[in-house]
Amino acid sequence: MKGIVFSFSKKDNEHSLKRRAKTDYKKEFSGKIDFRYLFRRYGILAFFTIILVTGLTVGTVLSQNFDSNVMSRLDFLFTTNLPQRLNNGAFGAFCASFASDFMFLLLAFLMGLSLWGIGLLPFIVFFKGFGIGVSAAYLFTNYSVSGLIFYLTILLPGLFIFSMVLVYLSLIHI
């Protein structure tokens, strides 16, 4: 039995690794761009990123029509009520932001476990992008330049990292 399991020689493995390295090198470093290869490799990642950016754009444009009642309903999912969150202290603001982000990650994880839930992953990513756009537009319209600076310096780094994690988690499940 030992002879059957360990029957591969070291020479064959080295040859196949060298051959595989040569073909990967030719695909990546040839003069022509192989769009089929790029689409197979990065297509789903680009799809989820485009969905997120589309949601961000739609949320920014549509937030001009929202009133304070709608914003108060969406407060738990999105980071729009920042002055009250900052009154609770840094730890309270972190916990509130983490809770809203964790809900999307948990929902993406649970949807990824189901065959039918995988079809809903683009909608989850779109909805989070929509929330990011609503938050940005809300801060800019209510606090003008100071709201934009707050968004760019405080919120955007965390939102960027979370968005990358959400896109990667959605990518894993497909």
C-alpha positions as CSV (number, residue, x, y, z in Angstrom):
1,M,0.0,0.0,0.0
2,K,2.9,2.4,0.8
3,G,4.2,1.9,-2.7
4,I,0.9,2.9,-4.3
5,V,0.4,6.0,-2.2
6,F,4.0,7.3,-2.5
7,S,4.6,6.3,-6.1
8,F,5.1,9.8,-7.4
9,S,8.7,10.6,-8.1
10,K,10.3,13.9,-7.1
11,K,11.5,14.4,-10.7
12,D,7.9,14.4,-12.1
13,N,6.7,16.9,-9.5
14,E,9.5,19.3,-10.3
15,H,8.9,19.1,-14.0
16,S,5.2,19.8,-13.6
17,L,5.9,22.8,-11.3
18,K,8.3,24.2,-13.9
19,R,5.8,23.7,-16.7
20,R,3.0,25.3,-14.7
21,A,5.3,28.3,-13.8
22,K,6.1,28.8,-17.5
23,T,2.5,28.8,-18.6
24,D,1.5,31.2,-15.8
25,Y,4.4,33.5,-16.8
26,K,3.3,33.4,-20.4
27,K,-0.3,34.4,-19.5
28,E,0.7,37.2,-17.2
29,F,3.7,38.7,-18.9
30,S,3.1,38.3,-22.6
31,G,2.7,41.4,-24.7
32,K,-1.0,40.9,-25.2
33,I,-3.7,41.2,-22.6
34,D,-5.8,38.1,-22.2
35,F,-9.2,39.4,-21.2
36,R,-10.6,35.9,-20.8
37,Y,-7.9,35.1,-18.3
38,L,-8.5,38.4,-16.4
39,F,-12.3,37.9,-16.4
40,R,-11.9,34.4,-15.1
41,R,-9.5,35.5,-12.4
42,Y,-11.0,38.9,-11.3
43,G,-14.5,38.9,-12.8
44,I,-16.5,38.2,-9.7
45,L,-14.4,40.5,-7.6
46,A,-15.0,43.3,-10.2
47,F,-18.7,42.4,-10.2
48,F,-19.1,42.9,-6.5
49,T,-17.0,46.0,-6.5
50,I,-19.1,47.5,-9.2
51,I,-22.3,46.6,-7.3
52,L,-20.9,48.3,-4.2
53,V,-20.0,51.5,-6.1
54,T,-23.3,51.5,-7.9
55,G,-25.1,51.3,-4.5
56,L,-22.9,54.1,-3.2
57,T,-23.8,56.3,-6.2
58,V,-27.5,55.5,-5.9
59,G,-27.6,56.2,-2.2
60,T,-25.8,59.5,-2.7
61,V,-28.3,60.7,-5.3
62,L,-31.5,59.4,-3.6
63,S,-30.6,60.7,-0.2
64,Q,-31.5,64.2,-1.2
65,N,-35.2,63.1,-1.2
66,F,-35.1,61.5,2.3
67,D,-36.5,63.4,5.3
68,S,-35.5,63.0,8.9
69,N,-38.1,60.3,9.5
70,V,-36.6,58.0,7.0
71,M,-33.1,58.7,8.2
72,S,-34.1,57.8,11.8
73,R,-35.5,54.5,10.6
74,L,-32.3,53.7,8.8
75,D,-30.1,54.9,11.6
76,F,-29.3,51.4,13.0
77,L,-28.1,50.1,9.6
78,F,-26.2,53.2,8.5
79,T,-23.9,55.6,10.4
80,T,-26.0,58.7,10.0
81,N,-26.7,59.7,13.6
82,L,-23.1,60.4,14.4
83,P,-23.4,63.3,16.9
84,Q,-25.4,61.1,19.3
85,R,-23.0,58.2,18.7
86,L,-20.0,60.3,19.6
87,N,-21.7,61.5,22.8
88,N,-21.5,57.9,24.1
89,G,-17.7,58.0,23.8
90,A,-15.2,56.4,21.5
91,F,-16.1,52.8,22.7
92,G,-19.8,53.4,22.2
93,A,-19.2,54.8,18.7
94,F,-17.1,51.8,17.8
95,C,-19.7,49.4,19.2
96,A,-22.5,51.1,17.2
97,S,-20.5,51.1,14.0
98,F,-19.3,47.5,14.5
99,A,-22.9,46.4,15.2
100,S,-24.2,47.8,11.9
101,D,-21.3,46.3,10.0
102,F,-21.5,43.0,11.7
103,M,-25.2,42.6,10.7
104,F,-24.2,42.8,7.0
105,L,-21.3,40.4,7.5
106,L,-23.5,37.9,9.3
107,L,-26.3,38.2,6.7
108,A,-23.8,37.7,3.9
109,F,-22.3,34.6,5.7
110,L,-25.8,33.1,6.3
111,M,-26.9,33.8,2.7
112,G,-23.7,32.2,1.4
113,L,-24.5,29.0,3.2
114,S,-27.7,28.5,1.2
115,L,-28.0,27.7,-2.4
116,W,-30.8,30.3,-2.9
117,G,-29.1,32.8,-0.6
118,I,-26.1,33.2,-2.9
119,G,-28.4,35.0,-5.4
120,L,-29.1,37.6,-2.7
121,L,-25.4,38.5,-2.0
122,P,-25.3,41.2,-4.7
123,F,-28.4,42.8,-3.1
124,I,-26.7,42.8,0.3
125,V,-23.6,44.4,-1.1
126,F,-25.7,47.0,-3.0
127,F,-27.7,47.8,0.1
128,K,-24.5,48.4,2.1
129,G,-23.1,50.6,-0.7
130,F,-26.5,52.4,-0.6
131,G,-26.0,53.1,3.1
132,I,-22.5,54.4,2.7
133,G,-23.7,56.8,0.0
134,V,-26.6,57.9,2.2
135,S,-24.2,58.5,5.1
136,A,-21.8,60.5,3.0
137,A,-24.6,62.7,1.5
138,Y,-26.2,63.2,4.9
139,L,-23.0,64.4,6.5
140,F,-22.2,66.7,3.6
141,T,-25.6,68.3,3.3
142,N,-26.1,68.8,7.1
143,Y,-22.5,69.7,8.1
144,S,-21.0,70.9,4.8
145,V,-17.2,70.9,4.7
146,S,-16.7,69.8,8.3
147,G,-19.0,66.8,7.7
148,L,-17.0,65.9,4.6
149,I,-13.7,66.1,6.5
150,F,-15.2,64.0,9.3
151,Y,-16.4,61.5,6.8
152,L,-13.1,61.3,4.9
153,T,-10.9,61.1,8.0
154,I,-13.0,59.2,10.6
155,L,-15.5,57.1,8.7
156,L,-14.0,56.3,5.3
157,P,-11.0,54.3,6.5
158,G,-13.3,51.9,8.5
159,L,-15.9,51.8,5.8
160,F,-13.3,51.0,3.2
161,I,-11.9,48.1,5.2
162,F,-15.3,46.8,5.9
163,S,-16.4,47.1,2.3
164,M,-13.3,45.1,1.2
165,V,-14.2,42.4,3.8
166,L,-17.8,42.3,2.6
167,V,-16.8,42.0,-1.1
168,Y,-14.2,39.3,-0.2
169,L,-16.7,37.4,1.9
170,S,-19.3,37.6,-0.9
171,L,-16.6,36.4,-3.3
172,I,-15.8,33.4,-1.1
173,H,-19.3,32.1,-1.1
174,I,-19.7,32.1,-4.9
